[in-house]
Amino acid sequence: MHSSKVNQTYNNGRTNDPAISNLVTIHERVNLTKEQYDVLKTICHTYEESISDYMQEALIEAMRFDIEEGNFCDILLQKLDNNDKARNNSSSPPAPNTMNSDLDLLKELQSKIS
């Protein structure tokens, strides 16, 4: 897994809109086939929307779907199961319970995405 280039920009009080005052810009390479790119262009042209705006909306919708439909919860449960197995197989004392922090993360994500 590679890391994305992320730029966080702060508005310095130039607007009262919280959605604009604290933005994070992600620079990520997206590889599409020519056919996929043509479909993307057609969709954006039909909606009269830029590719960047369309991709932003699609990403947010995908995150919302993962959280609301439970896909994210399944991943957290798998992570917790793996952590439990690792703790049971190690001779060192168990690590702090990650369940509360994972549940807090889920609640935080749900509040941010809604």
DAHUJO-V233311 format. One record per backbone hydrogen bond with DSSP energy under -1.0 kcal/mol. CO is the residue of the C=O (numbers start at 1). NH is the residue of the N-H. Records with the same first field share a line. If there is no record, write none. Layout:
CO = NH + NH
This chain:
5 = 27
7 = 25
9 = 23
11 = 14
17 = 20 + 21
21 = 11
23 = 9
25 = 7
27 = 5
33 = 37
34 = 38
35 = 39
36 = 40
37 = 41
38 = 42
39 = 43
40 = 44
41 = 45
42 = 46
43 = 47
44 = 49
50 = 54
51 = 55
52 = 56
53 = 57
54 = 58
55 = 59
56 = 60
57 = 61
58 = 62
59 = 63
60 = 64
61 = 65
62 = 66
63 = 67
64 = 68
65 = 69
66 = 72
70 = 74
71 = 75
72 = 76
73 = 77
74 = 78
75 = 79
76 = 80
77 = 81
78 = 82
79 = 83
80 = 84
81 = 85
82 = 86
83 = 87
84 = 88
85 = 89
98 = 102
99 = 103
100 = 104
101 = 105
102 = 106
103 = 107
104 = 108
105 = 109
106 = 110
107 = 111
108 = 112
109 = 113
110 = 114
